[in-house]
Amino acid sequence: MILTVTLNLAWDVTYEVPSVTWGGSNRVGAVRERAGGKGVNVARVAAALGEDVLAIGLAGGVTGDLVRADLDAVGLPHAFRPVQGTSRRTLTVVTPEQTTVFNETGPEISLGEWEAFQEHYRERLRRAEVIVLSGSLPPGVPRDAYATLTALAAGRPVILDADGDALSLGVSAGPAVVKPNADELRRATGRGPVPGARALRNAGANAVLVSLGHEGLLAVTPDGAWQARPPAPMAGNPTGAGDAAVAATARALISSTPWPALLRDAVALSAAAVRAPVAGDFDAAAYARLLPEIAIEGLPCPS
Amino acid sequence: MILTVTLNLAWDVTYEVPSVTWGGSNRVGAVRERAGGKGVNVARVAAALGEDVLAIGLAGGVTGDLVRADLDAVGLPHAFRPVQGTSRRTLTVVTPEQTTVFNETGPEISLGEWEAFQEHYRERLRRAEVIVLSGSLPPGVPRDAYATLTALAAGRPVILDADGDALSLGVSAGPAVVKPNADELRRATGRGPVPGARALRNAGANAVLVSLGHEGLLAVTPDGAWQARPPAPMAGNPTGAGDAAVAATARALISSTPWPALLRDAVALSAAAVRAPVAGDFDAAAYARLLPEIAIEGLPCPS
């Protein structure tokens, strides 16, 4: 079972607007809403691949209720711990020309709520084969939360997808895989993809998977280093492409898939996610078509 | 009692953002939320002035529940008819430089829901001394809804504050006062303030009150025509200034206040509403200070 942790759950709202008058009044066309947060997106993709998943985290207020109802409606197993605050929304304004995202910060989490979550996590861990720790930390949760959760996993493989302190402090606890994108890697290490990935391995990560947008994925692992590229850039919505790569990685860790095959799968699934209009979905036909077209290149073995 | 009707209720969400990267990702600072829609704002202002009010309309879904809870929390009397759809949100993005508003369209209202509302309105009318019909119509409600509700009022004074067809068709039923702003008046009549106001009187309105922003209010009535101006432009949030003018007008209709005194009050209250950060509030100290400073000018009697 893949256990995904989303501490800063989101209710994702998307407004389609023909064009936006900034500083003026705008009439919204279609409104789309659904449960979000990176861990929820990973769980959606993994479940669509046929994996057994459980999405946990913290959920509160009206938005927390909306998330639970939405996941119930699609049959995605979840067990979020209730909190006093209200889970955040994200708002995405989409015009034919551009996409603008507004991210609310999230509710203030009390020390008691954080401690109760750790107990909840410990119980849910027992059946987990892989643990996915994804996304931002809400206010009040200690900055080293992902290090704590990685340590509590007691040797079960952890995939960490975070930014800033949550990433830097989390790496020290020795996750199996860390998946930054190039910007996150640069913020954490001050370096480009290959030296940055080496730096995160030196800091404690067993393997580092760097998502490079249209350039695919770079993996620096104990078994070697590879870059996997899609045949051509995909037009679409890049939000959720990284979550699809994490879902593919989680599945591969369970089945002990070798890195080159894992990368092929993760790049094809990421590109197929770009083809789907919302994060957490992927275009199954594009996925099947892309799989044999991913180019894998071995890189000089990093020290 | 002032009965306010808000057919397209709103849950108003405001995001404060230090600066916005259009086409990028933005972190939201403070989030403010409260019940909105023009009729709700009118009721808030009238209640703050000590008037007996009742806010009615259509409310559905999670946002409808949030509106009810918010009005309960502030003790504002309300009786919204439930509908199957979900009431709309409005989202206002405020930076130090500009304010951008996104208005959702609102839920689809069925014919049965609209008929049930008319029955509900008929019952609530009995205690009403003035009726306020404000704001946009949600999809499914007939475009002549305000004419229907004005006719059902059977001689009780109606104040109509609407735009487009809702205004043009509503005027024909003979409301006591119509309150367009200059843009709405131009859309409805193709004319400027004085000839446009005369045109709306010819179309059926007893009196026309035109809100002119920093220029105050113009009234064209059976008793004469006046313009009332504030002493100086007010810096602040103009959303809700028109609703404050409507609240002042409703109060004046109950007490049979003559037009010049009504205009003085409405302009001072509008300007004091601009000084308050959210629609439906006003700055009580500014209101008291401004009242004696409003200049009233009689205009040549319109034919």
Interface residues (C-beta under 8 A of the other chain):
Chain A: Y15 V17 V20 T21 W22 G23 G24 S25 N26 R27 V28 G29 V31 V62 D65 L66 L91 V93 E97 Q98 T99 T100 V101 F102 N103 E104 T105
Chain B: Y15 V17 V20 T21 W22 G23 G24 S25 N26 R27 V28 G29 V31 V62 D65 L66 L91 V93 E97 Q98 T99 T100 V101 F102 N103 E104 T105
